[in-house]
Amino acid sequence: MSGPCAREGEREAVQPVPDAEIVLRWCHAGLDALAAAREEIDALNVYPVPDGDTGTNLYLTMEAAVAAATEADPHLREVVDAMARGALLGARGNSGIILAQMLRGVAEVLRAPGVTLADGRALADGLARAAADAVGAVAVPVEGTILTVAKAAAAAAVRHAARQDCDLPGVALAAARAGRAALERTPDQLDVLRAAGVVDAGGRGLTVLLDAFDTVLTGRRALPAPRPFGAHTVPSPVKPVAAVTPSSPAYEVMYLLDAPDDRIAELRVRLGELGDSLVVVGGDGEWNVHVHVDDAGAALEAGIRAGRPHHIKVTHLLSAAPSGADRDGRVIVAFAAGDGLAELFAAAGGTVVATRPGHRPSTGEMLEAVERGGAGDVVILPNERDAVPVAQAAAAELRTTGRRAAVIPSVAQVQGLAALAVHEPALPFDTDVVAMTTAAGQTRHGAVTVAAREAVTMAGVCQVGDVLGVVDGDFAVIGDDPLAVATEVVRRMLAAGGELVTVVTGAHAENGLADGVVQAVRQTHPEADTVVYHGGQPRYPLLLGVE
């Protein structure tokens, strides 16, 4: 840590982390934290419209920001600019657009020449700019919302940054604590929250992101939110909330807008006359517009007068017949880690999305695959642990269109194969989903790989080149012979019983490796059947499953 307000001695004792790396780590940590809290935040969503999608919208907005930041050159200015623009173009819903404007405010501060996160004042200034810009983007700011939480967090950060001993982790912690305290007060500031017995959903989402920054800097994990309503709590709704009433605006209108900055004030005035929940964010000719209106056509015409609207989305808030209700059939979207696996999933009736090493499928990729399938009902097989929350966000988005969507929590490719093996299109949707979920859950999964670096595992310290055996996601075996390690992995998985052993060979599997596993199973567990597939996956010479 270095900079004007670093602690004495830290310049020599601590290896500095590049500012761009800090931002990228926070982006990924924030996305993961929103994924974990998405359903909770959706349940809290009663304002401004009780449509239960705030958590999903925040997740999708942050996902767009992370994707753009990850592809940027690894320098602070490029990373924060990409983060802000990605969020702007991918923002979803009222809360997502406000988050995008906040990220833009942070980026405006951090992109300035000479600014460094080593100085905690930079974060404080960024949060202050974010809060001010977010308030300025909302036509009618309301206390008891994400704006209130943002202002409180920023004020606390600025106060801490003014101290003689200010430091970046201290600023982040001050902001996180103040955000949570402000969140607890939101029911006292907004009647609809108090009536439902909840805190503000958007504010809760912001506290998740503030906590994630603290975790990235200190390793301290945010405490889970307890359910009883009281100090430092985030309850779920305790009273039913009325749906959108006939007196509410009928449509949510969102679009991206290419327009000169000097046309936006007139646009805000016109849209404010047409409806409510108006948020216009952006700058430098690129804008994202959100408004609730009765006359969707007039809202689009206002955009046309200002510039070029595109990526237009109009949602009928009062509709009793969602747009996906008239689709027929069922599509199974399966994510495959190799060419052979892709062929297996496709042969079993799945719509396949290929994944590549180190790349977590995005919500957009999942939704594109669903559209290729063309059916009404959707079942998603993520087939890796990190993709499960992404699949859940995609399913939540699909449900907003009236489509039935379910996620089979398959955390390994072999679980996906087991689930698809029992898929029966003729069965009712729920029955089919239960059968597939059961099949995946009853499949233990393992793998064999080679260590790429020295590391500490639950089986001990491994060295580069060691053969590693994975059992249910943990490195459980270390050895030097792939067959011996694979045999031990299968032995452990069969210890609890099993009728079928699945062996999937990777792109670099040695000749005879799969046959050796089959022979070992026949000798030690003759009651178990074995089946061998060529998966073609990288990194893992063998994937193993026991049903």
N, C-alpha and C positions, 0 to 999 in steps of 0.2 A: 504494500500500500504506500503510495506517495502522494504528494500534493500539499497545498497550503494548510489543510487542517487534519493531516494524518498524525497519529500518535507518535511520540518520540520513540525512536528505536525501530519502528516498523519498516523504515526504508531498507534496512539491511536484513531484518529478520524474516520478512515475508516476500516471497516471489510474486511480483505483480502479475495480475491476470489482465490481458488486453481488454479494453473497454468493450469492443465489439463482441468478445466472447462472453462477457457478463450479460450483455443484452440478449444474445442468442440463448444462453442458458436460461435466463428468465422467460423468454418467449416459450421455450419448450416446457419448462416447469409450470408456467401459467396455463398452457394448453392442457397439460396432463391434469392439473388441479381442477380446471373447469370441466374436464371430462368426468372426473370423479364426483363433482358436485352438481352436474347438469340436471339430473332428475330432481334433486332437492330444490334447486333454484326454479325450475319449471313449476314445481308445486307451490312455491311462494307467490307466483305471478298473479296478482289480482289488480294491478294498476299499471298503465292506464286502461288496458283491456284485459279481462281475465281469460286469456287464451292459452295460458300454460306453455309458453315457448321462450321465455326470457333466457333461461339457461342454455337452450339449444341455440338461440340467436347469438348469444355471447360466445359460445364455443365455435360456431361457424365463422364468426368474424375474426376471432383470434386464430383460428386455423388458417385463414387466408393471410393474415399478417405473418404467421410463422413460416408458411410456405414461401412467401416472397423474401423474407429476411434470410432464410436459409440459402437461397439461391444467389444472394448478393455477394459482392466482394467483401472479404472479412475485415472491413475497416468501419469505424464507428459511424461516420457520416453515411456511408452507403447502406449499412445495415439498418439504421433507424429510418432513413428515407424509404427503403424498400418495405420495412415493417408498416410504416404509416400509409403508404400508397396501397399496399396489399389489403390492409384493413378497410381503407376507404372504398376500394373496388369490390370487396367481398362482404361489406357490412350487411347484416340482416336485422330487420326489425328496429324498433325505436331504441332499445338498449344497445344494440350492436352499432348503430350509427353514432350514438353518443360515445361509446368506447373508441370508435375509429377517430373521432375528433380529439379525444384525450390523447391517443397515441400520436396523433399529428402534433399536438401541443408539446409533448415530451420531445419528439423528434426535432422540432424547431429550436429547442434549447440545446440539445446534445449535438446537433450538427454544426453549431457555430465554431469558428476557428479557435483553437486553444482550449476548448472545454474538455474536461476529463472527469470521468466518474470517480477517480481517485479522490476528488474533492466532493464531500457529501453535499456541498451547496448546489452542485449541478443537478442532482436528483431532486433536491428541494425546489429549485427553480423550475425544473421540468414538471413536477407535480402541480406547482402553482399555475403555470401556464396551461396545463391540461385542464385544471378545474375551471379557470377563467374562460377558456375557449369552449368548453362543454356548456357552460351556462350561456354563453353568447350564441351558441348554435340553436338553442331551444327557444321557440317563439314565446312561450309562457312558462318560465322556470317555476317548478313547484318544490317546496320544501318537503322533506321526508322521502326523497328519491335518491337515485345514484348521484345526483348533483350535490346533495347535502353531504353524502359520505365523501365525495371527492374534495369538497371544500374543507371539511374537517381534517382529512388526511394531509392535504397540502399545507394547511395552517400549522399543524403539528410539525411537519417536516421543516418548514421555514424557521420555526422557533428553535428546533434542535440545531439546525445549521448555523444559527447565530451564536451558538455557544463557542467558547474558547477551544473546547476539546471535541468539536464536532467530527464525526467520521461517517463514512457511507453506511455501514451496518446500523449505526445508531439512528441515522435519518430514516432508513427503511423501516426499522422497528417502530419508531415514533409514529410514522405514517400508518403502519398496519394497526397499531393499538388504537390510534385515534379513529381510524376508519371503523373498527369494530364497535367502539363506544358510540359513534354517531349512528351506526346501523341499529343498535339497540333502541335508540330514541325515535326512530322513524315512525313507529305506531302512534307516538304522542303527537306527531306532526301531520299525519294524514289519516282522516277518519276512516277511509276504506280499509286501511291496514289494521287499524284498531278493531274494526268490526269483524274482520276475518281472523284476528289473532296472529298476525304474521308481521315480519319485518319486510322491508322492500326488497323485491327480487333483484333488481338491477344493482342496488347497493350491496346486497350479499355477493353478487358476482364480482364487484370491484374489490371487496375485502378478500376474496379468494386470490385475486391477482396480487394484491398488496402482500398477503401472507407468503405467496410464492416467491416474491423478491426477497423477503426476509430469509426464507429457507435457502435460496440460492447463495446468499452472502454468508450465512452463519451455519447452515446445516440444521438449524432448529426447525422442527416440523410444526405446522400449525395445529393447534388443538382441534379435535373434532367438535362440531357444534352440538351440544346436548339439546334434547327436545323440550324439556319443561321451560316455559317462558319465564325468564328472569334475567339476572345479570349475566352478560357474556353468553347469550344464547341465540340461536336462530331456529325458531320453531317451524314446523309444517303448519298448513292451514288447519285451524280447529273448528271453523264454522264454514258451511257452504257459502260460496260467493255467487251471486246472481250472474248469469251469462250476460252478454251484450244485450242491452235493451233496445226496443224499437226506436227510442229517441236518440240513440247513439248514431254517429255517422256509419253509413252502410259499407264503405270500402276503405281498405288500407291500400294506398298507392305508394309505390317505391320506384325510383328510377335513378340511374346514373345520368349525369348531365355534363356535357361539354359546353361551357358558356364563359364569356368574359366575366371577371370578378365584379365589374361595375353593374352587371345586370341582376345580381343576386338580391340586392335590397328590394328591388321592385317585385321580384319573384316571391320573396318572403311575404311581402304585403299582400299580394294577390292570393297566395295559398292560405294565409291567415284568415282572409275573408271567406274562403271556401270551407274551411274545416278546422280541426284541432290536432293535437299530438304532432305538431309541425316541428321537424328538425331538418335543417339544411347544413351539411358539413362539407369541408373541403377547402379548396383554394388553388390558385395558379391554373385556373381554367378547368379543373376537374372537381365535380361536386356529386354528393349523394343526397337524394331528397326523399323524405318520408313524411306522409301526412294522412290523416283519416278524414274522408270527405263523403258527401252524398253523391256528388257529381264527379265521377272518376275522369270523364272526358274533359271537363273543365280544368282539372288538375294537370292533365297531360298537355292541354293547350297552353297553359301557363308556362310549362317547361319549354314548349316549342317556341314561344315568343322570346324566351330568354336565351335559347341555344339549341343544342341537339340532344334530346333525351334518348337513352338506349338502355338495354337490359331492364325493360319495364316489367313490373310485377304488380298485378291488381288482385287483391284478395277480398272476396265478399264476406264481410264480418258477420252478416246476419244469415248467411246461406244455410239452409237445412240439408242441402244435397251437394256435398263437396265434389270437386271436379273429378276425382278419381273413382267415384262411385259406380260409373257405368263401364269400367273395364272388367274383362273376364279373365279367368285363368290364373296361374300361379307361376312366378319366376323365382328360381333359386340362384342367388348370386354367390359364387364361390371364388375365393382368392387362392391362387396357386403359386407356389414358390419355384416351380420348374416346368419345363415343357411336357415331361411325362405326366406330371400331376395335372397339368392343364387338360391333357387328353383324357385322363381318368375322370375328372370332374365333368367335362363336356359329355363324355360317353354316358354318364349317369344322369344327364339331363340338366346340368347346371350351366348358367351363363357365367363364363370364366373371365376373371380379371387377373392378368399376370402381375406378380410382384417381383421386385428386384432387391438384392441384398441392401440392407440399411435404409430402405425406403418404406415408410409406413403408408399404406393406402389412404388417400384423402377422402373426405365425405363426397367431394365432387366426383371422384372416380367411381365411387359406389353408386351414386345417383345416375351417372352416365350408363353404367352397366344395367341398372334397373330399367332405364328407358329402352335400352337395346332389347331387353326381354319382352317389353311391351305388355305385360300382364297387369292385372289389378292387384292381386295379393303378392306380397314380397317376403321371401325368407332369405336372410343374409348369413353366410358362413364365413366369418373373418379368418379363421384358421391360424391365427397367431395372437398372442396375448395383447400386444400393443394396439392391434386393430379392433379389438372388441369395443372400446368406448367410441371409436370413430363410427363403427357400424351402428351403435345405439343412437348416435346423433343423426345419422342418415335415416334410420327408421323413424325417429321422431319427426324429421322433416317430411317424410313421406306421409305420415299420419295426418299432417295438416292439410293434405290434399284429399283426405277421405279414404286413402288406401290402407288396407290392413298390412301391417309390416311387423315382422318378428326377427329377432337376432338369436341364432343358436350360439351359445357362448363357447364355441370351439376355439381352443387356444393353441392347437397344433394341427398340422395337415392331416395326420391320421385320424383325428377326431372328426374332421370334416368329411373324410372318406366314409367313416362309420355312419355319420348322420345321413349322408346322401344315399347310402346303401339301403336305408329303410324308408326313404322318401316315397310316398305314394300319392300322386296327384288326385286320385279318385276319392281320397279321404277328406273329410271336412278339414278346413284350415287349422283349427286349434288342435285337432287330433293328430294331424300330420306333424305340427310343430312339437307337440309333446313327445311323439315317438322319436323325432330327430334329436331333440334335446336329451332324451334319455340315452339314446345310443352314443351320443358324443360324451355325455357324462360318465358312462360306464366304460369308456376306453382310456386306459392308462397310456401315457405317451413317453417315449424316450428317444434318444438320438446318440450318434457317435460323431465327434468332430475332432479337430486338431487345434491345440492351443496356439494362438497367434502371438501371445505375449505372456510374460510371467504374471501370475495372479494368485490370490488367496481364494480358495474354494472351500465348500463344506467338506470336501474329501482331502484337503490339505493344499499345499503350495504346488502349483503346476509350473513347468518351464516351457519355453517355446518349443514346439514340436511334440509335446506330450499328447497322447491320445486321451480324450476326455469322454466319459460316459454321462449322459444326461438322463435323469429320471424325474418325470413330472416337473420339468423346468429347472431342476437344480443339478449342478455339476456334482455327481455322486461317486464317480469312479475315475481314477487316474492310472494310466498304464502306458505301455509302449507297443502293444500288439492290438490292432483294431479288432480282430476276431475275439480275442480274449475279453476285451472291454465290452464288445457288443453282447457276448454270451453272458457276462455278468449283469449287464443292464437288463436283459430279458429275464434272467433268473430272478432278479429282484422284483420285476414287474409281475412275474408269474407266482410269486410267493403267496399272494392273496387269492390265487386261482385265476383261471382264464380258459377260454375255449378256442380262441383264435388269435394267432400271432401274425401281425402284418409287418412285412419288411419292405421298405421303400428305398431303393438304391439311388445315390446321388450321382452327380456328373463325374465325380472323380473317385468313385468306389473301385477298390481293387477287384480284379477278377477272382471269383470264388468266395468273396466275403459273404455274400448273401447265402450261398449254398452252405457255407460253414455254419451260419446261424441256424439254418433249417435243420441240419444234421444234429446240432447240439440240442435243439428243442425236441427232436424225435427221440433222442437218447434219454433225456432227463424228464420230459413231459410228453410221453407218447399219446396221452389223451387230448392234447391240444393240436389243432390243425394249424398249418402255416400257409401263407400266401405271399408271393413276392411280386412287387411291381417296380418298374423303372420310373423314378420320379424326375430325375435330371436336376434336382435342386443343387445349388452351390453350397459350399461351406460344410455341409453335413453328408459324409459318405453314406450314412444310413439314418433313416427315420424308422422308428419302431413303435408298434402299437399292440396292446393286449386288450382284447374284449372278453 
